[in-house]
């Protein structure tokens, strides 16, 4: 991997043009570092992570993961989603499943990893660690 694990450069985003959510956000997270993002409700935390995961496209600026700029094409998002996943705090907002474990498993299963190969991998992935061999 070259470059930071995650980088946002002068990112701007608005759900409505007259109401910006993020203006000029720049962030660089190196591999092996931990980061806490705190702020009030409606402060843009979830929007920031949705941008990092490729679920939203910045109005301007750019997002890069593992040194590669996020491309909002089918191939670009597929490559990104092999490296980045977003699990929301509220279980009612989960993507597809009733548990974090099932959501974490969704991507690898849909990329062809047999369900039996997932045993012992979901928990470290959910904790931000590495899967055991």
N, C-alpha and C positions, 0 to 999 in steps of 0.2 A: 504494500500500500504506500502510495506517495501522498503527501499533503495531510492536512488535519482529518480527523474522523468526521467532523461536521463543520461546515463553514457557511455562514450567511453574510453576504456583503451588500450593505446599503439596501436592505430589503424594505419595500413598501407594500402594504396590502390594505385593501378596503373591500368590505362586502357591498357597500354602497359608496359611490364616488365622493359624496359630500361628507362621509363619516369614516375617516381612516382609522384602522385598528393598529397597524404597525407603521411607523415612519422612520426610515433610515436605520433599521436594526442591523448591526454587524456583530457577529459572534464567531469565535473560533474555539473549537474543542479538540484538543489533541488526544490521540489514542492513549488509553490507560488513565485518563482523567475522569473525575466525576463532577457533575455540575448540578446544582439545585436552582430551579427557576421558581421564584416566589412572586406573588403579587395579588392584588385584589381580584375578586370576581369581575369578569369582563375586561381584565387588563391585557388580554392577548396571549396568554400562556398556551392555551389549546391551539389557537391559530398558528402560533410559532411552531409548535410540534407538527401540525398538519402540513405546514409548508415544508418542514424538514423531511416528512414522510412522503412528499409528493402528492398529497391529497388536494392541496391547493397550489395555485400558480401565483408567484409574486407579481404585483402590478409593475414593479421595476426592481432592479437589483438581481442577485442570483443566489442560489443555494447549491452547495457542493457536498457530496458525501464520499468519504474515502478518497478524496482528491479529484473526483470526477464531478463535473457540473451536472446537476439534475436536468434531464431533458424530458419534457412532457410529451413524449411520444410513447406508443405502445412498447417498443423495445427498451426505451430509456426508463420507463416506469417499472418494467419487469426486472431490469437489472438492479434498480434501486431497491425494489421490494425484496430482493434476495439478501439485502444487507440491512434494511431499515424496516422496522415494524412499529406501529403505534397501538398501544393498549390503553384504553381510556379508564379513568378512575371509577366511573359509575357503571355497574354491571348492566344497567339498562341501555347504555350507550355502546356496549361491546359490538364488534363488527358482525359476528355470525353466531356465536356460541354463548352458552350460559356461564362459561368459566374462562378465566384467563388462560389456563392450561390448554383448553380446546382452541382458543383464539391463537395462541402461540404456535400450536401444531398445524393450524390451517394452511399456512404458507408452505412449509416443507411437504406436507401431504399432497398439495396441489402441484408441487414441482416434481412429484414422482417418488418421494421417499416413502417406503413401505411403513404402515402404521407400527409394525413391530420394531422398526429401527428408531422410533421416537422414544421408546422407553428410556427413562433417565435423562432425556435431553430437554424436556420442557421446563423443568424447575430451574436449572442453571440459566437457561435463556431468559426466563422471566425475571431472574435475579440480576441480569446484566452480566453474568459470567459466561464461561465457555462450556460447551457441551463436553461431556466425558466421552473418551474414545470407546 
